[in-house]
Amino acid sequence: MHLRTGGRTITAIALGAALTACTQDGAVTAPSGIARPSVTTMTGAAPPSSAPAPTTTTATATAAAPAGASVAPGETMLADLRTGARDGADRVVLEFTGPVPPYRISREAGPVVDCASGATLGGPGQYLVVRAEPVGIFDHDGVSPYTGERTVAGPGGAVARAIMTCHFEGQLQVAIELAGTAQRYADSTLTGPGRIVVDVQR
């Protein structure tokens, strides 16, 4: 009987020592035996100036974009901007490397400005402004498919020129300066390759 009592006393002392050790700075252990990491939640305070602000990263299936790319590689990109005369109208064509992106056209009074810098690109007058989004700038190798001029002269009858006023952060804007008394226009899309076509009647 004395040995059994002593065994219980020794066991109790050992358990007490173990419980005391767990209440100190060590990790709390779940019943399953998996240590639970301590979690600290901070609200209402900015991080110290010496520590970088936390960032949130979302994983996607697309390849990483080169530095300075407006959108991820693989998005449709501008390949060409050109003008020409056709069947009593002056035509402006925006050609893309892929499908035609969503777009809209509005009639606006000048001047027109660069969307990023605010610099004036076109003076007073009437413009048809084509806005398309999303439109990339660079391909997977960091090369821009469009190598033409920012301003493309028009035939002059109804279109004076086409000005790329924005190609930044996935946005593409082209301002079509109207000539003379041009008012009526029609827009359409074509495939193979994808194109936005704007015909302004003379």
C-alpha positions as CSV (number, residue, x, y, z in Angstrom):
1,M,0.0,0.0,0.0
2,H,2.8,2.4,0.8
3,L,4.5,1.9,-2.5
4,R,1.2,2.5,-4.4
5,T,0.6,5.7,-2.4
6,G,4.1,6.8,-3.1
7,G,3.6,6.1,-6.8
8,R,0.5,8.3,-6.8
9,T,2.4,11.1,-5.0
10,I,5.2,11.0,-7.5
11,T,2.8,11.0,-10.4
12,A,0.9,13.9,-9.0
13,I,4.1,15.9,-8.5
14,A,5.2,15.1,-12.1
15,L,1.8,16.2,-13.5
16,G,2.0,19.4,-11.4
17,A,5.4,20.2,-12.7
18,A,4.3,19.7,-16.3
19,L,1.2,21.9,-15.9
20,T,3.4,24.6,-14.3
21,A,5.7,24.5,-17.3
22,C,2.8,24.9,-19.8
23,T,1.6,28.0,-18.1
24,Q,4.8,29.8,-18.8
25,D,6.0,31.3,-22.1
26,G,5.7,28.1,-24.1
27,A,3.1,27.5,-26.9
28,V,-0.4,26.3,-25.8
29,T,-1.0,22.7,-26.8
30,A,-4.4,21.6,-28.2
31,P,-5.9,18.3,-27.0
32,S,-4.9,16.8,-30.3
33,G,-1.2,17.6,-29.6
34,I,-0.9,20.3,-32.3
35,A,0.6,23.5,-31.1
36,R,-1.6,26.5,-31.8
37,P,0.4,29.6,-32.9
38,S,-0.4,32.8,-31.0
39,V,-2.3,35.4,-33.1
40,T,-2.2,39.1,-32.5
41,T,-4.9,41.4,-34.2
42,M,-4.2,45.1,-34.5
43,T,-6.8,47.6,-35.4
44,G,-6.9,51.4,-35.7
45,A,-3.1,51.8,-35.9
46,A,-0.7,52.2,-38.9
47,P,2.4,50.0,-38.9
48,P,5.7,51.6,-37.6
49,S,7.5,53.8,-40.2
50,S,10.4,51.3,-40.2
51,A,8.1,48.4,-41.2
52,P,6.7,48.0,-44.7
53,A,2.9,48.2,-45.1
54,P,1.2,44.9,-45.5
55,T,0.2,44.0,-49.1
56,T,-2.4,41.6,-50.4
57,T,-1.5,39.4,-53.4
58,T,-4.0,37.6,-55.5
59,A,-2.8,34.6,-57.5
60,T,-3.9,34.3,-61.1
61,A,-3.3,31.8,-63.9
62,T,-1.8,34.4,-66.2
63,A,2.0,35.0,-66.5
64,A,3.5,37.9,-64.6
65,A,3.4,41.1,-66.5
66,P,6.7,42.9,-67.3
67,A,7.4,46.0,-65.3
68,G,5.3,48.9,-66.6
69,A,2.7,46.7,-68.3
70,S,-0.8,48.1,-68.1
71,V,-2.5,44.7,-67.8
72,A,-1.4,41.1,-67.7
73,P,0.2,39.7,-70.9
74,G,-2.3,37.9,-73.0
75,E,-4.9,40.6,-73.0
76,T,-5.8,42.1,-76.4
77,M,-3.4,44.9,-77.4
78,L,-3.5,47.7,-79.9
79,A,-1.7,46.7,-83.1
80,D,-2.4,49.6,-85.5
81,L,-4.1,52.9,-85.7
82,R,-4.8,54.1,-89.2
83,T,-7.1,56.4,-91.3
84,G,-8.4,56.3,-94.9
85,A,-11.1,57.4,-97.3
86,R,-13.9,55.0,-98.2
87,D,-17.3,55.4,-99.9
88,G,-18.0,59.0,-99.1
89,A,-16.6,58.8,-95.6
90,D,-13.4,59.2,-93.7
91,R,-12.5,56.0,-91.8
92,V,-10.5,55.5,-88.6
93,V,-9.5,51.9,-87.7
94,L,-8.2,50.6,-84.4
95,E,-6.8,47.2,-84.9
96,F,-6.0,44.8,-82.1
97,T,-3.9,41.7,-81.5
98,G,-6.9,39.8,-80.2
99,P,-10.7,40.2,-79.9
100,V,-12.2,43.7,-79.9
101,P,-12.4,44.9,-76.2
102,P,-15.5,46.6,-74.8
103,Y,-15.7,50.2,-76.1
104,R,-17.9,53.3,-76.3
105,I,-17.8,56.5,-78.4
106,S,-18.8,59.9,-77.2
107,R,-18.8,63.3,-78.9
108,E,-16.8,65.9,-77.0
109,A,-15.5,69.5,-77.4
110,G,-11.8,70.1,-77.4
111,P,-9.2,70.6,-76.2
112,V,-8.2,67.0,-75.5
113,V,-5.5,66.0,-73.0
114,D,-3.2,63.1,-72.2
115,C,-5.0,61.0,-69.5
116,A,-1.8,60.5,-67.5
117,S,0.1,63.8,-67.7
118,G,-2.7,66.2,-68.5
119,A,-0.8,67.7,-71.4
120,T,-2.8,69.2,-74.2
121,L,-2.7,67.0,-77.3
122,G,-5.5,68.6,-79.4
123,G,-6.9,72.1,-79.5
124,P,-10.5,73.4,-79.7
125,G,-12.9,71.6,-82.0
126,Q,-15.2,68.7,-82.1
127,Y,-14.0,65.2,-81.4
128,L,-15.3,61.6,-81.4
129,V,-13.6,59.9,-78.5
130,V,-13.3,56.1,-78.6
131,R,-12.7,54.5,-75.2
132,A,-11.8,50.8,-75.0
133,E,-10.9,48.8,-71.9
134,P,-9.0,46.6,-71.0
135,V,-6.2,47.0,-73.6
136,G,-2.7,45.9,-72.9
137,I,0.5,47.7,-73.9
138,F,3.2,45.0,-73.7
139,D,3.3,41.3,-74.8
140,H,5.0,38.5,-72.8
141,D,8.5,39.8,-73.9
142,G,7.8,43.3,-72.8
143,V,7.4,44.5,-76.4
144,S,4.6,46.8,-77.5
145,P,2.9,45.6,-80.8
146,Y,2.0,49.2,-81.7
147,T,5.0,51.1,-83.1
148,G,3.1,53.9,-84.9
149,E,2.7,57.5,-84.2
150,R,0.6,58.9,-81.4
151,T,-1.1,61.3,-83.9
152,V,-2.3,60.0,-87.3
153,A,-3.4,62.4,-90.0
154,G,-6.8,61.9,-91.5
155,P,-7.9,62.4,-95.1
156,G,-9.2,65.8,-94.2
157,G,-12.7,65.7,-95.6
158,A,-14.4,64.7,-92.4
159,V,-11.5,63.6,-90.2
160,A,-8.6,65.9,-89.5
161,R,-6.6,63.5,-87.4
162,A,-6.8,60.7,-84.8
163,I,-4.9,61.3,-81.5
164,M,-4.1,58.6,-79.0
165,T,-4.9,60.5,-75.8
166,C,-4.6,57.5,-73.4
167,H,-2.8,54.2,-73.4
168,F,-2.3,53.7,-69.7
169,E,-3.3,51.2,-67.0
170,G,-5.5,49.1,-69.3
171,Q,-7.2,52.1,-70.9
172,L,-7.1,53.1,-74.5
173,Q,-8.6,56.4,-75.8
174,V,-8.4,57.8,-79.3
175,A,-9.8,61.2,-80.1
176,I,-10.9,61.7,-83.7
177,E,-10.8,65.4,-84.6
178,L,-13.7,66.2,-87.0
179,A,-13.1,68.5,-90.0
180,G,-15.5,70.9,-91.6
181,T,-19.1,70.3,-90.8
182,A,-18.9,66.6,-90.3
183,Q,-21.6,65.4,-87.9
184,R,-22.8,61.9,-88.9
185,Y,-20.8,58.8,-88.2
186,A,-21.2,55.0,-87.8
187,D,-19.1,52.6,-85.9
188,S,-18.8,48.8,-86.3
189,T,-16.5,45.9,-85.4
190,L,-14.7,43.4,-87.6
191,T,-12.9,40.1,-86.9
192,G,-9.7,38.5,-88.1
193,P,-8.1,40.6,-86.8
194,G,-10.3,42.4,-84.3
195,R,-11.0,46.0,-85.3
196,I,-13.1,49.0,-84.3
197,V,-14.1,50.9,-87.4
198,V,-15.5,54.5,-87.3
199,D,-16.8,56.0,-90.5
200,V,-17.4,59.8,-90.5
201,Q,-19.5,61.0,-93.4
202,R,-18.1,63.9,-95.4
